[in-house]
Amino acid sequence: MRPLVLVTPDYEESLPPRYLLKRSYADAIVAAGGLPIVPTFGSPVAELLDAAKALVVTGGAFDIHPEAYGEERRDGCGPQKGARTRFEWDLLEGALERRLPVLGVCGGMQLLNVVRGGTLHQDLPADVPGSLPHEQTTPREEAAHGLSIEGEGWIARAAALSQTAPAVNTTHHQGVKREGRGLVVTARAPDGVVEAIEDPSLPFVVGVQWHPELMVETHPWNAAIYRQLVDAAREAR
């Protein structure tokens, strides 16, 4: 039986309001052997986590409010989605307490870091002079910069499957500044910006700043990240 994987949606205050999930997330989970389940913001978090075997926290075109990591909002910080952030925060806390496998993608990695007490660069161009352009204008299925692997964790094992030097897409203007409790950096961009974090004390807790689900065809080693998640989910509880 396929393990149930919670994958968090975005939402729009349209008429009528709607939840949104990019197909690439669901497709990557299914291809890896999981069964994606999309939770709604009003759902009881404890019941969701009791039913699920893993959690994917997705990205989106919004920022976490800096007050969540003890800073005042500065110019360059983008709009927030408070309801989504609060829901994902509760899911992340609960999943970590239950030792469930967790994958944070792009903004999901940033939230994982903040939940653990870490901080963020509110705007990379302002905070990290000389940083690469991290919001690529080319198709997101294409790589935009290389990846420097650190340590021997999950990302190192996935990247080892690459036939060439690992490279990733990039679609963000914020990034990890100080790592949260128990998290270690396992990959960086050529400019030193954090691209992956992991908690080696838990079965599978990984955050990636890029979107591996968009690169499974063009750079197939990215599919291994979702396979790792689903394999860990099969072992959960």
One Martini backbone bead per residue (centre of mass of N, CA, C, O) as a GRO file, in nm:
protein
  237
    1MET     BB    1   0.097   0.036   0.022
    2ARG     BB    2   0.067   0.358  -0.005
    3PRO     BB    3   0.187   0.629   0.133
    4LEU     BB    4   0.085   0.903   0.303
    5VAL     BB    5   0.117   1.244   0.164
    6LEU     BB    6   0.150   1.548   0.269
    7VAL     BB    7   0.052   1.844   0.065
    8THR     BB    8   0.078   2.172   0.052
    9PRO     BB    9  -0.117   2.441  -0.020
   10ASP     BB   10  -0.241   2.694  -0.179
   11TYR     BB   11  -0.406   3.025  -0.209
   12GLU     BB   12  -0.706   3.207  -0.317
   13GLU     BB   13  -0.889   3.525  -0.308
   14SER     BB   14  -1.124   3.442  -0.479
   15LEU     BB   15  -1.416   3.386  -0.697
   16PRO     BB   16  -1.383   3.158  -0.540
   17PRO     BB   17  -1.208   3.032  -0.315
   18ARG     BB   18  -0.880   2.857  -0.343
   19TYR     BB   19  -0.701   2.577  -0.391
   20LEU     BB   20  -0.343   2.504  -0.463
   21LEU     BB   21  -0.161   2.266  -0.683
   22LYS     BB   22   0.111   2.166  -0.819
   23ARG     BB   23   0.156   1.895  -1.015
   24SER     BB   24   0.459   1.824  -0.963
   25TYR     BB   25   0.430   1.724  -0.676
   26ALA     BB   26   0.235   1.488  -0.718
   27ASP     BB   27   0.397   1.340  -0.937
   28ALA     BB   28   0.652   1.285  -0.764
   29ILE     BB   29   0.511   1.115  -0.546
   30VAL     BB   30   0.392   0.896  -0.727
   31ALA     BB   31   0.660   0.808  -0.866
   32ALA     BB   32   0.779   0.726  -0.569
   33GLY     BB   33   0.504   0.574  -0.420
   34GLY     BB   34   0.296   0.778  -0.336
   35LEU     BB   35   0.011   0.947  -0.162
   36PRO     BB   36  -0.139   1.235  -0.221
   37ILE     BB   37  -0.242   1.484   0.027
   38VAL     BB   38  -0.471   1.760   0.061
   39PRO     BB   39  -0.482   1.997   0.298
   40THR     BB   40  -0.683   2.192   0.486
   41PHE     BB   41  -0.675   2.463   0.703
   42GLY     BB   42  -0.923   2.338   0.893
   43SER     BB   43  -0.781   2.095   0.966
   44PRO     BB   44  -0.689   1.862   1.185
   45VAL     BB   45  -0.368   1.811   1.257
   46ALA     BB   46  -0.360   1.550   1.424
   47GLU     BB   47  -0.525   1.378   1.223
   48LEU     BB   48  -0.341   1.405   0.984
   49LEU     BB   49  -0.081   1.286   1.126
   50ASP     BB   50  -0.208   1.011   1.201
   51ALA     BB   51  -0.252   0.930   0.887
   52ALA     BB   52   0.027   0.999   0.809
   53LYS     BB   53   0.381   0.944   0.676
   54ALA     BB   54   0.414   1.241   0.548
   55LEU     BB   55   0.578   1.568   0.458
   56VAL     BB   56   0.502   1.847   0.236
   57VAL     BB   57   0.647   2.169   0.199
   58THR     BB   58   0.578   2.422   0.007
   59GLY     BB   59   0.584   2.673  -0.208
   60GLY     BB   60   0.579   3.043  -0.271
   61ALA     BB   61   0.464   3.387  -0.336
   62PHE     BB   62   0.601   3.431  -0.031
   63ASP     BB   63   0.650   3.540   0.309
   64ILE     BB   64   0.781   3.538   0.612
   65HIS     BB   65   0.741   3.689   0.889
   66PRO     BB   66   0.999   3.832   1.072
   67GLU     BB   67   0.874   3.793   1.360
   68ALA     BB   68   0.929   3.478   1.363
   69TYR     BB   69   1.266   3.572   1.383
   70GLY     BB   70   1.308   3.862   1.536
   71GLU     BB   71   1.220   4.077   1.311
   72GLU     BB   72   1.201   4.341   1.111
   73ARG     BB   73   1.061   4.476   0.852
   74ARG     BB   74   1.195   4.513   0.526
   75ASP     BB   75   1.302   4.607   0.252
   76GLY     BB   76   1.212   4.330   0.024
   77CYS     BB   77   0.990   4.218   0.168
   78GLY     BB   78   0.724   4.037   0.118
   79PRO     BB   79   0.445   3.895   0.117
   80GLN     BB   80   0.187   3.746   0.312
   81LYS     BB   81   0.049   3.418   0.456
   82GLY     BB   82  -0.078   3.357   0.750
   83ALA     BB   83  -0.259   3.103   0.732
   84ARG     BB   84  -0.055   2.920   0.599
   85THR     BB   85   0.179   2.942   0.799
   86ARG     BB   86   0.029   2.839   1.049
   87PHE     BB   87  -0.042   2.561   0.937
   88GLU     BB   88   0.246   2.467   0.860
   89TRP     BB   89   0.366   2.498   1.137
   90ASP     BB   90   0.190   2.286   1.280
   91LEU     BB   91   0.270   2.051   1.099
   92LEU     BB   92   0.572   2.057   1.152
   93GLU     BB   93   0.573   2.022   1.454
   94GLY     BB   94   0.416   1.752   1.455
   95ALA     BB   95   0.604   1.589   1.269
   96LEU     BB   96   0.860   1.615   1.441
   97GLU     BB   97   0.745   1.486   1.700
   98ARG     BB   98   0.673   1.210   1.526
   99ARG     BB   99   0.905   1.148   1.314
  100LEU     BB  100   0.839   1.240   1.040
  101PRO     BB  101   0.872   1.276   0.726
  102VAL     BB  102   1.046   1.567   0.575
  103LEU     BB  103   0.973   1.814   0.310
  104GLY     BB  104   1.127   2.117   0.209
  105VAL     BB  105   1.026   2.364  -0.038
  106CYS     BB  106   1.178   2.639  -0.035
  107GLY     BB  107   0.970   2.783   0.168
  108GLY     BB  108   0.970   2.517   0.334
  109MET     BB  109   1.263   2.542   0.427
  110GLN     BB  110   1.236   2.813   0.570
  111LEU     BB  111   1.025   2.720   0.776
  112LEU     BB  112   1.186   2.499   0.908
  113ASN     BB  113   1.402   2.691   1.016
  114VAL     BB  114   1.211   2.874   1.188
  115VAL     BB  115   1.083   2.657   1.369
  116ARG     BB  116   1.394   2.602   1.479
  117GLY     BB  117   1.509   2.921   1.517
  118GLY     BB  118   1.577   3.049   1.265
  119THR     BB  119   1.697   3.252   0.995
  120LEU     BB  120   1.660   3.520   0.746
  121HIS     BB  121   1.691   3.649   0.444
  122GLN     BB  122   1.489   3.896   0.321
  123ASP     BB  123   1.715   3.993   0.089
  124LEU     BB  124   1.968   3.897  -0.097
  125PRO     BB  125   2.067   4.150  -0.256
  126ALA     BB  126   2.096   4.312   0.022
  127ASP     BB  127   2.241   4.092   0.222
  128VAL     BB  128   2.420   3.963  -0.040
  129PRO     BB  129   2.668   4.077  -0.180
  130GLY     BB  130   2.715   3.919  -0.493
  131SER     BB  131   2.492   3.754  -0.550
  132LEU     BB  132   2.313   3.565  -0.716
  133PRO     BB  133   2.060   3.512  -0.932
  134HIS     BB  134   1.765   3.356  -0.772
  135GLU     BB  135   1.570   3.454  -1.026
  136GLN     BB  136   1.497   3.302  -1.285
  137THR     BB  137   1.420   3.334  -1.652
  138THR     BB  138   1.426   3.055  -1.705
  139PRO     BB  139   1.333   2.758  -1.715
  140ARG     BB  140   1.266   2.546  -1.432
  141GLU     BB  141   1.392   2.283  -1.571
  142GLU     BB  142   1.645   2.445  -1.548
  143ALA     BB  143   1.955   2.518  -1.476
  144ALA     BB  144   2.136   2.794  -1.292
  145HIS     BB  145   2.323   2.634  -1.078
  146GLY     BB  146   2.530   2.510  -0.876
  147LEU     BB  147   2.642   2.245  -0.635
  148SER     BB  148   2.751   2.224  -0.297
  149ILE     BB  149   2.848   1.958  -0.114
  150GLU     BB  150   2.772   1.860   0.230
  151GLY     BB  151   2.856   1.583   0.332
  152GLU     BB  152   2.647   1.253   0.393
  153GLY     BB  153   2.359   1.283   0.313
  154TRP     BB  154   2.078   1.283   0.128
  155ILE     BB  155   2.183   1.477  -0.092
  156ALA     BB  156   2.444   1.330  -0.153
  157ARG     BB  157   2.305   1.067  -0.250
  158ALA     BB  158   2.146   1.192  -0.481
  159ALA     BB  159   2.383   1.344  -0.634
  160ALA     BB  160   2.548   1.078  -0.698
  161LEU     BB  161   2.350   1.013  -0.954
  162SER     BB  162   2.486   1.209  -1.117
  163GLN     BB  163   2.652   1.250  -1.434
  164THR     BB  164   2.697   1.534  -1.322
  165ALA     BB  165   2.726   1.817  -1.199
  166PRO     BB  166   2.536   1.954  -0.977
  167ALA     BB  167   2.220   2.119  -1.056
  168VAL     BB  168   1.992   2.407  -1.023
  169ASN     BB  169   1.732   2.577  -0.955
  170THR     BB  170   1.589   2.928  -0.917
  171THR     BB  171   1.309   3.092  -0.696
  172HIS     BB  172   1.451   3.320  -0.497
  173HIS     BB  173   1.503   3.595  -0.230
  174GLN     BB  174   1.551   3.403  -0.001
  175GLY     BB  175   1.728   3.279   0.306
  176VAL     BB  176   1.942   3.124   0.496
  177LYS     BB  177   2.122   3.236   0.778
  178ARG     BB  178   2.038   3.075   1.044
  179GLU     BB  179   2.039   2.786   1.179
  180GLY     BB  180   1.856   2.566   1.323
  181ARG     BB  181   1.788   2.338   1.537
  182GLY     BB  182   1.963   2.051   1.423
  183LEU     BB  183   2.069   2.191   1.168
  184VAL     BB  184   2.229   2.121   0.853
  185VAL     BB  185   2.439   2.191   0.603
  186THR     BB  186   2.434   2.023   0.255
  187ALA     BB  187   2.412   2.290   0.067
  188ARG     BB  188   2.546   2.514  -0.193
  189ALA     BB  189   2.602   2.780  -0.355
  190PRO     BB  190   2.856   2.954  -0.508
  191ASP     BB  191   2.780   3.210  -0.297
  192GLY     BB  192   2.680   3.043  -0.014
  193VAL     BB  193   2.401   2.977  -0.035
  194VAL     BB  194   2.157   2.802   0.097
  195GLU     BB  195   2.018   2.473  -0.032
  196ALA     BB  196   2.053   2.274   0.230
  197ILE     BB  197   1.883   2.086   0.491
  198GLU     BB  198   1.937   1.886   0.798
  199ASP     BB  199   1.833   1.617   1.030
  200PRO     BB  200   2.030   1.361   1.163
  201SER     BB  201   1.830   1.271   1.417
  202LEU     BB  202   1.628   1.198   1.192
  203PRO     BB  203   1.507   1.002   0.953
  204PHE     BB  204   1.355   1.258   0.770
  205VAL     BB  205   1.503   1.587   0.725
  206VAL     BB  206   1.438   1.810   0.449
  207GLY     BB  207   1.581   2.096   0.278
  208VAL     BB  208   1.505   2.280  -0.027
  209GLN     BB  209   1.553   2.562  -0.241
  210TRP     BB  210   1.460   2.404  -0.464
  211HIS     BB  211   1.287   2.228  -0.751
  212PRO     BB  212   1.288   1.895  -0.804
  213GLU     BB  213   1.006   1.838  -0.947
  214LEU     BB  214   1.107   2.007  -1.217
  215MET     BB  215   1.383   1.795  -1.268
  216VAL     BB  216   1.322   1.484  -1.334
  217GLU     BB  217   1.388   1.498  -1.647
  218THR     BB  218   1.657   1.679  -1.675
  219HIS     BB  219   1.742   1.585  -1.357
  220PRO     BB  220   1.696   1.277  -1.223
  221TRP     BB  221   1.819   1.293  -0.929
  222ASN     BB  222   1.571   1.445  -0.801
  223ALA     BB  223   1.384   1.195  -0.762
  224ALA     BB  224   1.535   1.079  -0.510
  225ILE     BB  225   1.413   1.266  -0.296
  226TYR     BB  226   1.126   1.140  -0.312
  227ARG     BB  227   1.211   0.850  -0.261
  228GLN     BB  228   1.325   0.894   0.018
  229LEU     BB  229   1.066   0.987   0.148
  230VAL     BB  230   0.891   0.734   0.085
  231ASP     BB  231   1.073   0.526   0.215
  232ALA     BB  232   1.048   0.653   0.497
  233ALA     BB  233   0.737   0.627   0.515
  234ARG     BB  234   0.731   0.312   0.523
  235GLU     BB  235   0.884   0.325   0.819
  236ALA     BB  236   0.669   0.470   0.960
  237ARG     BB  237   0.530   0.356   1.253
   0.00000   0.00000   0.00000
